[in-house]
Structure formats: structure tokens, C-alpha cells
Amino acid sequence: GSSVPSNDDRASSPFEGRSDKLTHQQSSSISAISLNNLAEATKRAAEATDVTARNDPPNMKQQVTFLLDNWMRIHSEAAGTEKALQYIQLLQQNGIGKNEDQTERFFRLSTELVVEAVLKNAVNGESGALKELSTQGKALNYGVMDAYAKLVSLLIRHMNGGGTMEQVATQRISLLNKVLGVTVRTLMTDYEKNKGEGHGANPRWDQRPWFRLLLNLVIDLNSPSPSLDPISFGILSVFGSAFHVVQPLVVPGFAFAWLELVSHRMFLSNLLLVKGQKGWGIAHQLLIDLFLFLEPHLRKIELTDAMKHLYKGTLRVLLVLLHDFPAFLAGYHLSFCNVIPENCVQLRNLVLSAFPKGMVLPDPFTPNLKIDLLPEISRSPVILSNVTGPLGGMRVDLDGYLKNRQPADFVSALLPRLYKDGKNEIDAARVNSLVLYVGIQAIARLQNTQIAHTLAHTPEMEILQKLMEFDDRGRYISLNAIANQLRYPSSHTHYYSCVMLFLFSEASDEGVKEQVTRVLLERLIVHRPHPWGLLITFIELIKNQRYQFWSHPFTRCATEIEKVFESVARSCLSPPSHRSATTGGGDMSQ
């Protein structure tokens, strides 16, 4: 419960450049208080661990060392044999797995001892100067760690306090919960104690032994096995919670190991394959954790080398998801777009290009393609994000206005309600939710075939047109919110495509037309994939005489801009026979 520090003494990550005009906190979508809370979590963990450790019996460390030494011997001589199982029973008789305090102490001290042993045995690399300070750059010998991970895994598999199968299953899950809880708390404590003075990087802390331990457990406990299969979802959930606790905003020095663990096929793929999409919520939370860490860094144009690697790793994970679990990305598009900075056009396009498996997208370059006649156009996409959450108290008035235009001053008083509380900054998440919510209500009311003809004078369209009265920044956020709905063929893509074109044609202000063009164009000039609805909308805009697109001065304002328009128009209007709007190839590096 400490007060929020000023920006200068905030916890700063190893990736942090300090020369920015915008502070790290100002360029994040979460509040300064939340950021600070996350940054101070390791300190709280260290304090809690100190309090617990004070109650350890005087010779406890020697006892645990003795138990571990015995296990190492058994493990190297006879892993997986009767002898190993007898040893497990011996530990259980000593209260490990049963007695709360005993269990906590055993795993806490064991983790400290094995991490220490791995780092002590670091095989010297070339860097002599760093010898005293750090193990970085030296090869580590993981024998002790691997043996300890095996012990943990066996203890969980053979945990059996009696009772029904369900009760034994619950005991195993709760033991894993205990072990991972102790492990991440010990990791955070270790990170905090190695921080040293000052900000930023934590050169003395080595993430590798912790990564090795958690990786061993992820692989071992999620491999098919008769004793663990019935509780596989429980196991994945416990890992998910543990990873959420040590997310990169909490332990920045663990970010690479964390991404590797979270995206591991034994974890992420298994989580997304659980029947009934039960694991999707956890996977969504962990990806949001990742994007929230990346967000302030990605808003800067210059990335440090570390951030470049992390960004590339994130792109790879998204490409795998786009290929294997597109419905997951598509279902959560709203919340992902809330935490992907708007300058990360390619990252956002990846999310927006996802479409459900089995759907075949018509080639957007087909001459005279009649979108409103496609069978998919009448179906609404699945939305898994919380659309109404960010609307907060506005929702009651909004619903009233959409139903019977009450309160009458709703539209005229709308824009001030879209700012962050007490700040002169637009709440982009609220705008994103408003735009999507309004469209969902409109589609429920209008018959699809009528959409293009009945947009004007609807309460929904009045709200969307009102957003065009924002300043440039607010308009840009609003148009991006609309463009985020231009995805695979669906009632949403159809509606928002009509909205975008309507805003273009109805705008009396040339600036609005220019901004509509910019929002569409900047999403098309990056490498593929490009969302299908985006291409459909842009092709319609430049082809249909009604919009008189080429007569606008901004298409001719500078030679470079003209060239961009010409090349995009060329690829949009005279396509090679084999172009596809969907998840085509293209070089993914920026």
C-alpha cells in the first residue's frame, strides 16, 4: 500500500530508454497505479518470503540439503525404479504434500538450493571481468535442476492422500498449485534481491535456471499419462496462473524465458485445444500480459535490440496462432486491438486477418463482386471480448438513445464522455467498444440487404458521424476503431464497410476524406496478410465513380504520395490472377 512514486523513481525495465518525451507510464493503456503495483510485486514477494523464512527450524536447510543429496544419488543410479518410488513415499511420510508448512519449506529451500547449485557450477565462459558479478555468458550445468524437476513431477503424480478418484485429482492439482506458487514467489524474491542499486537492467540475475525448472515441469506434467490425463485442464490452469503472476511487467528480466514458456506447444497449443474452448480465457489473458509489456516500447520508433527480438518472437507466436487457431485470434480481436499500439500496423493486421477455419474468402479482386449476396454476409462474427465493459456508466444513456433517442442531448454531449477520467486524453478502448457496440445494435435492427440504403439518419450513424467532429487525433482513433471491424465476410464487415464509405462521401470536410484514406492505406502498404474487408472497402472507394476518389487534391499533394496511390491502385485494380487477400506469404519482418 505504498504511494505511487514519481516517474523518475519508478521501476524501470532492462529495455527502457529514458530519453522519451512520453514517460513509460503515459504510453501504456493501464494506469500508473496498476503499472506501479506490478513493478512492486517482486518487492512484496521478497518481504513475504522473509517473514515465512523466519519461522524455519534452525537446521531445516541442512535437512533439505541432505534429502536432496539422497535423491540426486537415487536419480543418477536408478531413476524410475522401485527405489525412487520408495523415496517419494519417505518424503510423503515426512509431511511433504500433506503438512502445509512442511511442504512450503521443502519446496522453497529446495528451489533456492538447486538454483544456487546450477549457478555455482557455471562453466566459465571467456568473460573474466564479469566473473564475480554474473553468470551471464557462461554455460550452465543443469544436472541438479533436471533431477529436482523429476522429483517434483513424481511427487505430484504419486500424491495420494486417499479418497475417491476426484479427491485424489484435487489433491494433485493443489500440490502443483503449492509447488508453482512457491517457485514463482522464490523466483520473484531472487530477482528482487539481485536488483542492486539504481534502475533498469538487472545484470546479476540469470533467468536460465528458472526457465529450465519451469520448462521441465511444463513438459513433464503436460505429457500424456494415465495419472494426469483426467486433470490436464487443471494442470494447464495452474501453470497459466503462475505465468500470469511473473508476467514481464512484474519480472522484466524473465521476459524471454516467459515468452518461450507461454508459447511452448506443450502449454499454449494444449490450452487452446481443451474441449469447449475452456482454456481460451487463460491464453487470452497471457497474450494481453505480453502486449501490455510491449506496448510502451512499441510506441517508440526506435526499439532496443532486446525489444526487437521480443517483438519478432511475438510476431512468430501470432503467425502460429493465425495458422492453427485463427478463431481464437478472431474472437478476441477487440481486446487485442486495445493493447496493440496504432503504429504497429502489421501486428494488428495479423489479428484482423484471422478468419474461422473452413471459410473460403471470395477473391476481393473479382470484377463486380456483389458483397451483399455472399451467404456469410448475413452472419455475425463470434465476439469473445468484453464489448460493454469499457463503456462504463455511458451504456444506459447509449441504450436509451438507440432505442428511442432519449436523452435527446446524448449525441451533442457525447465527445467529452470519451475522454479518460480527469484527463485530456481520449480513451481509445472506450471508443473501440462504442463503435463496435453501436454497429451490433444497428445490424440487429436493420435487414442486411438494406444496410447501404438506410444508414443515413439512423441513431447509430448519428453517433458515428459525431465522432468525425473530434480533433484529428480523436478522429484517427475513431476511424481506426471502424477499420478494425473490416475483417472476414460477415454482417459486421459489410456494415462497417458501408459506414466507412458513407463517412467518406458525406464528409463536407476534406480533412475527414483524407483521414479515411490514410487509415485504409496505411494498413495496405505493409506486408501481407491484409484483412479481406479492408481490401474490399478500399477497392470500392477507388473504383466506384460515386466517390470521385481521384478528384481529391490529397491524392496529388506530393510525388511520393502519388506513387504510393498508384502502386496500391495498380495492385488493387489489375491483379495478377493468383493474388489472395488472405493469409498469403510475404516477408514478415519489418
KESE-262229 format. One record per residue (C-alpha): residue number from 1; x, y, z. Coordinates in steps of 0.001 Angstrom, whole numbers. Example, Ala and Ser with C-alpha at 12.3 -4.5 7.8 and 13.67 -1.06 7.14 Angstrom:
R resi       u       v       w
R    1   12300   -4500    7800
R    2   13670   -1060    7140
This chain:
R resi       u       v       w
R    1       0       0       0
R    2    2840    2457    -700
R    3    2244    5707   -2539
R    4    2835    5892   -6265
R    5    6391    7032   -6960
R    6    7167    9799   -9379
R    7    8181    8748  -12864
R    8   11817    9171  -12005
R    9   11906    6541   -9329
R   10    9552    4120  -10974
R   11   10677     547  -11528
R   12   12095     515  -14988
R   13   12713   -2483  -17178
R   14   16022   -3510  -18744
R   15   14621   -2475  -22108
R   16   13937    1056  -21016
R   17   15361    4068  -22856
R   18   14991    7153  -20652
R   19   15155    9924  -23238
R   20   11492    9890  -24250
R   21    9109   12805  -24059
R   22    6271   10469  -23094
R   23    7080    8593  -19931
R   24    6742    4842  -19883
R   25    3603    5182  -17802
R   26    1929    7709  -20077
R   27    2312    5476  -23110
R   28     655    2452  -21511
R   29   -3057    1643  -21588
R   30   -3067     738  -17914
R   31   -2964    3294  -15146
R   32     190    4448  -13389
R   33   -1127    2858  -10185
R   34   -1546    -554  -11840
R   35    1870    -343  -13500
R   36    3474     538  -10206
R   37    1616   -2254   -8472
R   38    3012   -4760  -10973
R   39    6530   -3325  -10724
R   40    6485   -3608   -6925
R   41    5230   -7194   -6854
R   42    8744   -8649   -6549
R   43    9391   -6450   -3532
R   44    6204   -7691   -1857
R   45    7149  -11307   -2659
R   46   10597  -10827   -1109
R   47    9086   -9344    2058
R   48    6572  -12204    2371
R   49    9300  -14807    1847
R   50   11458  -13192    4556
R   51    8574  -13335    7021
R   52    7915  -17019    6266
R   53   11601  -17953    6407
R   54   11901  -16538    9939
R   55    9858  -19473   11207
R   56   12095  -22138    9646
R   57   13517  -24549   12264
R   58   17261  -23904   12782
R   59   18566  -26958   10908
R   60   15941  -27036    8169
R   61   18328  -26074    5358
R   62   20737  -28902    6258
R   63   17834  -31362    6361
R   64   16608  -30350    2914
R   65   20168  -30465    1557
R   66   20530  -33979    2925
R   67   17189  -35078    1381
R   68   18136  -33594   -1994
R   69   21602  -35188   -1962
R   70   19999  -38566   -1362
R   71   17576  -38002   -4195
R   72   20381  -36990   -6586
R   73   22111  -40272   -5826
R   74   18964  -42361   -6372
R   75   18114  -40407   -9514
R   76   21510  -40950  -11108
R   77   21631  -44647  -10200
R   78   18071  -45790  -10632
R   79   15612  -43205  -11962
R   80   12068  -44514  -12362
R   81   12649  -47635  -10299
R   82   11107  -49022   -7143
R   83   13823  -47255   -5169
R   84   12759  -43858   -6494
R   85    9145  -44550   -5555
R   86   10143  -45639   -2052
R   87   11977  -42337   -1693
R   88    8838  -40444   -2744
R   89    6883  -42326     -61
R   90    9528  -41433    2517
R   91    9134  -37727    1684
R   92    5356  -38060    1928
R   93    5680  -39686    5350
R   94    7712  -36649    6388
R   95    4666  -34490    5656
R   96    5704  -33208    2241
R   97    2489  -32739     293
R   98     370  -33107    3450
R   99    1568  -30640    6059
R  100    1216  -27084    4712
R  101    4290  -25517    6386
R  102    6488  -28543    5839
R  103    5585  -28603    2117
R  104    6208  -24875    1645
R  105    9599  -25071    3372
R  106   10746  -28131    1481
R  107    9971  -26661   -1949
R  108   11193  -23145   -1124
R  109   14538  -24302     261
R  110   14958  -26934   -2472
R  111   14366  -24352   -5200
R  112   16885  -21951   -3628
R  113   19444  -24746   -3246
R  114   19171  -26138   -6786
R  115   19239  -22680   -8435
R  116   22295  -21839   -6344
R  117   23948  -25152   -7288
R  118   23354  -24587  -11012
R  119   24814  -21070  -10885
R  120   27760  -22179   -8735
R  121   28690  -24809  -11294
R  122   28596  -22304  -14144
R  123   31190  -23380  -16642
R  124   33410  -20383  -17197
R  125   32961  -18551  -20456
R  126   35535  -16086  -21725
R  127   34385  -13036  -19792
R  128   36773  -12974  -16870
R  129   35885   -9445  -15802
R  130   32285  -10327  -15045
R  131   33287  -13393  -13074
R  132   32426  -12035   -9652
R  133   29264  -10297  -10745
R  134   27423  -12528  -13090
R  135   26957  -15951  -14654
R  136   25829  -14455  -17969
R  137   27737  -15796  -20931
R  138   28746  -18999  -19144
R  139   27342  -22408  -19891
R  140   25301  -23865  -17053
R  141   25212  -27476  -15954
R  142   21592  -28400  -15326
R  143   22001  -31944  -13946
R  144   20872  -30976  -10436
R  145   17942  -28943  -11741
R  146   16693  -31707  -14042
R  147   16859  -34235  -11202
R  148   14919  -31902   -8881
R  149   12247  -31272  -11567
R  150   11857  -35036  -11895
R  151   11343  -35298   -8151
R  152    8611  -32624   -8202
R  153    6883  -34328  -11110
R  154    6951  -37740   -9366
R  155    5648  -36240   -6112
R  156    2658  -34797   -7972
R  157    1978  -37986   -9956
R  158    2109  -40151   -6831
R  159     349  -37774   -4476
R  160   -2430  -39818   -2936
R  161   -3984  -38867     370
R  162   -6712  -41452     -86
R  163  -10364  -40962   -1017
R  164  -12221  -41086   -4318
R  165  -10564  -40533   -7704
R  166  -11936  -36973   -7713
R  167  -10449  -36262   -4303
R  168   -7036  -37616   -5343
R  169   -7222  -35496   -8520
R  170   -7934  -32400   -6386
R  171   -5002  -33243   -4089
R  172   -2662  -33443   -7105
R  173   -3825  -30109   -8501
R  174   -3497  -28421   -5132
R  175      26  -29800   -4642
R  176    1021  -28472   -8088
R  177    -553  -25154   -7142
R  178    1541  -25105   -3971
R  179    4768  -26021   -5811
R  180    4313  -23449   -8590
R  181    3221  -20813   -6083
R  182    6390  -21370   -4056
R  183    8506  -21479   -7238
R  184    7309  -18158   -8641
R  185    7461  -16487   -5228
R  186   11049  -17688   -4825
R  187   11871  -16519   -8369
R  188   10464  -13041   -7616
R  189   12330  -12890   -4304
R  190   15578  -13887   -6001
R  191   15023  -11254   -8712
R  192   14325   -8559   -6111
R  193   17407   -9442   -4043
R  194   19669   -9293   -7082
R  195   18368   -5925   -8197
R  196   21162   -3979   -6634
R  197   21091    -215   -6665
R  198   19536    2014   -9278
R  199   17183    1349  -12117
R  200   16907    -694  -15142
R  201   18745   -3795  -16037
R  202   19411   -6484  -13517
R  203   22727   -7835  -14830
R  204   23371  -10036  -11816
R  205   20166  -12043  -12233
R  206   20240  -15060  -14524
R  207   16864  -16223  -15848
R  208   18167  -19538  -17214
R  209   17943  -21880  -14169
R  210   14370  -20690  -13532
R  211   13482  -21196  -17163
R  212   14944  -24705  -17095
R  213   12978  -25648  -13974
R  214    9630  -24368  -15289
R  215   10250  -25784  -18761
R  216   10945  -29243  -17304
R  217    7712  -29073  -15326
R  218    5667  -27814  -18298
R  219    6900  -30683  -20466
R  220    6737  -33381  -17817
R  221    3321  -32583  -16370
R  222    1570  -31958  -19693
R  223    2793  -35096  -21447
R  224     111  -37778  -21881
R  225     -41  -40024  -18803
R  226   -2804  -42104  -17160
R  227   -2419  -40409  -13765
R  228   -2522  -36854  -15111
R  229   -4795  -37010  -18187
R  230   -8012  -36644  -16164
R  231   -6701  -33370  -14659
R  232   -4937  -31984  -17726
R  233   -7034  -28788  -17823
R  234   -6485  -28208  -14099
R  235   -2733  -28540  -14625
R  236   -2740  -26080  -17544
R  237   -4809  -23598  -15481
R  238   -2345  -23694  -12597
R  239     570  -23040  -14980
R  240   -1458  -20219  -16566
R  241   -1962  -18558  -13172
R  242    1733  -18916  -12296
R  243    2809  -17368  -15619
R  244     353  -14507  -15107
R  245    1989  -13783  -11721
R  246    5508  -13492  -13217
R  247    4422  -11639  -16378
R  248    7067   -9365  -17967
R  249    5713   -6186  -16333
R  250    6473   -7864  -12977
R  251    9821   -9521  -13825
R  252   11154   -7789  -16976
R  253   14388   -9813  -16756
R  254   12362  -13000  -17234
R  255   10569  -11770  -20398
R  256   12346  -14011  -22935
R  257   12057  -17154  -20834
R  258    8424  -16235  -20129
R  259    7512  -15892  -23818
R  260    9222  -19216  -24540
R  261    7246  -20940  -21752
R  262    3884  -19373  -22563
R  263    4171  -20117  -26289
R  264    5503  -23666  -25773
R  265    3466  -26263  -27689
R  266    3019  -28317  -24514
R  267    1344  -25312  -22927
R  268    -294  -22905  -25416
R  269   -1424  -25448  -28013
R  270   -2719  -27792  -25312
R  271   -4542  -24914  -23646
R  272   -6245  -23867  -26883
R  273   -7201  -27474  -27680
R  274   -9078  -28110  -24408
R  275  -12683  -29094  -25234
R  276  -15288  -26358  -25254
R  277  -12670  -23557  -25541
R  278  -12270  -23706  -21755
R  279   -8614  -22692  -21992
R  280   -9136  -19685  -24269
R  281   -9679  -17193  -21453
R  282   -6301  -18041  -19877
R  283   -4464  -17867  -23227
R  284   -6136  -14506  -23912
R  285   -5040  -13116  -20528
R  286   -1401  -14172  -21070
R  287   -1264  -12603  -24545
R  288   -2723   -9387  -23101
R  289      53   -9527  -20443
R  290    2606   -9758  -23263
R  291    1111   -6891  -25292
R  292     866   -4640  -22225
R  293    4600   -5117  -21654
R  294    5472   -4468  -25307
R  295    3075   -1553  -25757
R  296    5068    1416  -24379
R  297    8218     198  -26151
R  298    6462    -294  -29485
R  299    5036    3231  -29347
R  300    8604    4459  -29669
R  301   10021    4283  -33135
R  302   13473    3167  -32023
R  303   13499    -283  -30417
R  304   16419   -1612  -28401
R  305   17916   -4892  -29652
R  306   16249   -6762  -26799
R  307   12834   -5362  -27721
R  308   13376   -6165  -31413
R  309   13941   -9810  -30504
R  310   10906   -9886  -28249
R  311    8782   -8243  -30956
R  312    9946  -10801  -33541
R  313    9166  -13608  -31105
R  314    5682  -12164  -30596
R  315    5121  -11951  -34374
R  316    6088  -15615  -34681
R  317    3654  -16642  -31956
R  318     869  -14681  -33681
R  319    1656  -16294  -37024
R  320    1372  -19732  -35429
R  321   -1958  -18760  -33862
R  322   -3176  -17313  -37171
R  323   -2368  -20624  -38833
R  324   -3516  -23087  -36148
R  325   -6122  -21250  -34041
R  326   -7494  -18410  -36201
R  327  -10893  -18458  -34444
R  328   -9127  -17638  -31146
R  329   -7482  -14501  -32586
R  330  -10672  -13509  -34414
R  331  -12839  -13962  -31319
R  332  -10721  -11616  -29182
R  333   -9884   -9055  -31874
R  334  -11361   -6150  -29884
R  335   -9291   -6608  -26709
R  336   -6100   -7359  -28658
R  337   -6538   -4163  -30716
R  338   -6968   -2227  -27452
R  339   -3393   -3083  -26414
R  340   -1628   -3104  -29801
R  341    -341     452  -30410
R  342   -1782    2008  -33560
R  343    1668    2377  -35155
R  344    2019   -1444  -35138
R  345       6   -1839  -38305
R  346    1360   -5240  -39237
R  347     819   -6790  -35817
R  348   -2764   -5538  -35848
R  349   -3352   -6750  -39428
R  350   -2289  -10231  -38322
R  351   -5027  -10283  -35683
R  352   -7617   -8788  -38045
R  353   -6776  -11212  -40878
R  354   -7817  -14232  -38827
R  355  -10968  -15970  -40049
R  356  -12629  -19206  -38916
R  357  -11213  -22413  -40392
R  358  -13247  -23845  -43237
R  359  -14393  -20448  -44508
R  360  -13361  -19683  -48098
R  361  -12885  -15984  -48799
R  362  -14020  -14793  -52238
R  363  -11193  -13099  -54128
R  364  -11713   -9364  -53469
R  365  -10332   -8618  -56945
R  366  -13203  -10410  -58711
R  367  -14812   -7896  -61088
R  368  -18323   -6839  -59963
R  369  -18158   -8895  -56782
R  370  -21559   -8474  -55090
R  371  -20732   -8481  -51398
R  372  -24313   -8267  -50167
R  373  -25157  -11520  -51961
R  374  -22483  -13615  -50202
R  375  -24096  -16153  -47817
R  376  -21640  -15254  -44967
R  377  -22638  -11583  -45116
R  378  -25775  -12198  -43086
R  379  -23905  -13971  -40265
R  380  -22445  -12153  -37295
R  381  -18892  -12974  -36228
R  382  -18229  -14503  -32801
R  383  -17081  -11777  -30376
R  384  -15403  -13105  -27212
R  385  -14017   -9806  -25889
R  386  -15975   -7833  -23316
R  387  -17585   -5169  -25535
R  388  -19644   -3355  -22897
R  389  -17015   -3207  -20089
R  390  -15164     -92  -21332
R  391  -18469    1780  -21896
R  392  -18976    2002  -18125
R  393  -21799    4281  -16986
R  394  -22407    5552  -20515
R  395  -24203    2399  -21545
R  396  -27585    3225  -20007
R  397  -27844    6533  -21901
R  398  -26472    4920  -25047
R  399  -29113    2160  -24978
R  400  -31826    4744  -24339
R  401  -30715    6845  -27271
R  402  -30507    3891  -29661
R  403  -33999    2726  -28611
R  404  -35960    5967  -28575
R  405  -33452    8818  -28970
R  406  -33579    9689  -25274
R  407  -31753   11521  -23667
R  408  -32173   13948  -26562
R  409  -28804   15621  -25906
R  410  -26886   12310  -25917
R  411  -25108   12953  -29231
R  412  -24331   16600  -28562
R  413  -22796   15696  -25178
R  414  -21041   12537  -26407
R  415  -17441   13551  -27128
R  416  -16444   14728  -23610
R  417  -17595   11338  -22272
R  418  -14982    9581  -24411
R  419  -12003   11042  -22550
R  420  -10150    9213  -19786
R  421  -11475   10275  -16417
R  422   -9959   13576  -15388
R  423   -7534   13645  -18318
R  424   -7254   15437  -21605
R  425   -6692   12140  -23381
R  426   -9173   10122  -25412
R  427   -9987    6682  -24027
R  428   -9300    4596  -27146
R  429  -10687    1404  -25576
R  430  -13985    3186  -24891
R  431  -14153    4469  -28478
R  432  -13377     957  -29795
R  433  -16178    -502  -27678
R  434  -18638    2260  -28592
R  435  -18052    1790  -32326
R  436  -18496   -1990  -32148
R  437  -21495   -1847  -29782
R  438  -23328     682  -31949
R  439  -22770   -1475  -35049
R  440  -24020   -4627  -33328
R  441  -27226   -2799  -32340
R  442  -27690   -1383  -35854
R  443  -27286   -4795  -37507
R  444  -29804   -6313  -35102
R  445  -32315   -3680  -36248
R  446  -31662   -3380  -39968
R  447  -32108   -6104  -42525
R  448  -28781   -6734  -44218
R  449  -29874   -6025  -47754
R  450  -30997   -2592  -46625
R  451  -27794   -1542  -44856
R  452  -26256     534  -47618
R  453  -29539    2393  -48262
R  454  -30647    3009  -44692
R  455  -27508    4263  -42967
R  456  -28411    7950  -43019
R  457  -30472    9336  -40155
R  458  -30219    6192  -38015
R  459  -29298    6903  -34370
R  460  -26224    4652  -34800
R  461  -24967    6634  -37777
R  462  -25535    9929  -35964
R  463  -23254    8677  -33203
R  464  -20575    7539  -35677
R  465  -20802   10828  -37592
R  466  -20465   12753  -34334
R  467  -17057   11082  -33836
R  468  -15908   12901  -37002
R  469  -16221   16175  -35045
R  470  -13309   15194  -32807
R  471   -9928   16813  -33477
R  472   -7529   14967  -35816
R  473   -6272   12671  -33083
R  474   -9760   11678  -31914
R  475  -10936   11178  -35478
R  476   -7942    8969  -36204
R  477   -8760    6784  -33172
R  478  -12421    6588  -34244
R  479  -11663    5704  -37879
R  480   -9214    3044  -36706
R  481  -11966    1621  -34487
R  482  -14176    1320  -37600
R  483  -11369    -118  -39748
R  484  -10747   -2770  -37052
R  485  -14160   -4246  -37953
R  486  -13249   -4716  -41642
R  487  -12369   -8405  -41412
R  488  -13622  -11651  -42979
R  489  -17052  -11771  -44735
R  490  -19751  -11197  -42080
R  491  -22564   -8795  -41222
R  492  -20030   -6645  -39296
R  493  -17611   -6323  -42208
R  494  -20499   -5389  -44504
R  495  -21925   -2797  -42104
R  496  -18628   -1077  -41303
R  497  -17530   -1093  -44928
R  498  -20746     812  -45753
R  499  -20109    3124  -42760
R  500  -16558    3932  -43880
R  501  -17686    4722  -47438
R  502  -20665    6730  -46141
R  503  -18394    8828  -43889
R  504  -16139    9472  -46885
R  505  -18944   10526  -49206
R  506  -20908   12568  -46643
R  507  -17951   14475  -45203
R  508  -18029   18152  -46044
R  509  -14546   18474  -44580
R  510  -11777   17419  -46944
R  511   -9717   16506  -43848
R  512  -12130   13681  -42992
R  513  -11856   12210  -46514
R  514   -8098   12391  -46263
R  515   -8090   10683  -42881
R  516  -10395    7878  -44053
R  517   -7956    7307  -46906
R  518   -4946    7365  -44604
R  519   -6471    4822  -42182
R  520   -7214    2375  -45034
R  521   -3998    2998  -46906
R  522   -1540    2628  -44033
R  523   -2949    -851  -43383
R  524   -2441   -1826  -47031
R  525    1127    -646  -47600
R  526    2659   -3082  -45086
R  527    3462   -6719  -45881
R  528     626   -9181  -46115
R  529   -1650  -10534  -44719
R  530   -4303   -7851  -45264
R  531   -7799   -8283  -43863
R  532  -10337   -9151  -46577
R  533  -12817   -6400  -45625
R  534  -10091   -3776  -45783
R  535   -9296   -4656  -49416
R  536  -12986   -4795  -50350
R  537  -13559   -1315  -48906
R  538  -10506     297  -50493
R  539  -11200   -1219  -53924
R  540  -14790      69  -53766
R  541  -13573    3524  -52742
R  542  -11164    3928  -55647
R  543  -13282    2156  -58288
R  544  -16790    3444  -57699
R  545  -17380    6723  -59541
R  546  -19735    7852  -56789
R  547  -16786    8669  -54513
R  548  -14805   10642  -57141
R  549  -11724    9445  -55285
R  550   -9096   10625  -57768
R  551  -10514   14133  -57951
R  552   -9439   14909  -54388
R  553   -6350   17112  -54056
R  554   -4779   14914  -51336
R  555   -4210   12136  -53882
R  556   -1911   14537  -55699
R  557    -338   16509  -52847
R  558    3206   15144  -53202
R  559    5045   12978  -55697
R  560    5807   10271  -53131
R  561    2153   10071  -52075
R  562    1041    9899  -55698
R  563    3422    6991  -56260
R  564    2022    5139  -53251
R  565   -1543    5634  -54516
R  566    -624    4485  -57976
R  567    1125    1332  -56819
R  568   -1691     403  -54395
R  569   -4290    1147  -57070
R  570   -2351    -939  -59583
R  571   -2227   -3952  -57298
R  572   -5889   -3440  -56311
R  573   -7311   -2850  -59773
R  574   -5333   -5066  -62114
R  575   -4484   -8092  -60028
R  576   -2258  -10954  -61076
R  577   -4513  -13996  -61405
R  578   -3159  -15593  -58252
R  579   -3374  -12846  -55632
R  580   -5131  -13607  -52397
R  581   -6263  -11259  -49674
R  582   -5966  -13857  -47015
R  583   -3029  -15121  -45071
R  584    -666  -15045  -48003
R  585    3097  -15229  -47751
R  586    5154  -12098  -47762
R  587    8137  -11226  -45664
R  588    7017  -10739  -42079
R  589    9996   -8756  -40836
R  590    9607   -5017  -40666
